[in-house]
Amino acid sequence: MNWPTIIVAAVVAAIFAAIIIASIRNKKKGKTSCSCGCSGCAMEGTCHSKK
């Protein structure tokens, strides 16, 4: 492999890792990845458990 390929692969891997880490941190904080605005949804009780 040549250097540009290695650099691009490293950047893509770093972005992927950052997304995964952010997702794990949000889950631990109790935040949801749902962006639909579930406050008016009929399935809100099953989708988001009450703590």
C-alpha positions as CSV (number, residue, x, y, z in Angstrom):
1,M,0.0,0.0,0.0
2,N,1.1,3.5,-0.6
3,W,1.1,6.4,1.9
4,P,-2.0,8.2,0.7
5,T,-4.0,5.0,1.0
6,I,-2.7,4.4,4.5
7,I,-3.5,8.0,5.5
8,V,-7.1,7.9,4.2
9,A,-7.7,4.5,5.8
10,A,-6.4,5.9,9.2
11,V,-8.7,9.0,8.9
12,V,-11.7,6.8,8.1
13,A,-10.9,4.5,11.0
14,A,-10.5,7.5,13.4
15,I,-13.9,8.9,12.3
16,F,-15.6,5.5,12.7
17,A,-14.0,5.1,16.2
18,A,-15.1,8.6,17.2
19,I,-18.7,7.8,16.2
20,I,-18.7,4.5,18.1
21,I,-17.2,6.2,21.3
22,A,-19.7,9.0,21.1
23,S,-22.6,6.5,20.8
24,I,-21.4,4.5,23.8
25,R,-21.0,7.7,25.9
26,N,-24.5,8.9,25.0
27,K,-26.0,5.5,25.9
28,K,-24.2,5.5,29.3
29,K,-25.6,9.0,29.9
30,G,-29.1,7.8,29.1
31,K,-29.4,9.8,25.9
32,T,-31.1,8.2,23.0
33,S,-30.1,8.1,19.4
34,C,-33.7,8.4,18.4
35,S,-34.2,11.7,16.5
36,C,-37.9,11.3,15.6
37,G,-39.2,13.4,18.6
38,C,-40.9,10.5,20.4
39,S,-42.9,12.7,22.8
40,G,-46.0,12.3,20.7
41,C,-45.4,8.8,19.4
42,A,-47.8,6.0,20.3
43,M,-44.9,3.6,20.9
44,E,-43.0,5.9,23.3
45,G,-43.5,3.6,26.3
46,T,-42.0,0.6,24.6
47,C,-39.2,2.5,22.8
48,H,-38.0,4.4,25.8
49,S,-38.1,2.7,29.2
50,K,-38.9,4.9,32.2
51,K,-36.2,4.9,34.8
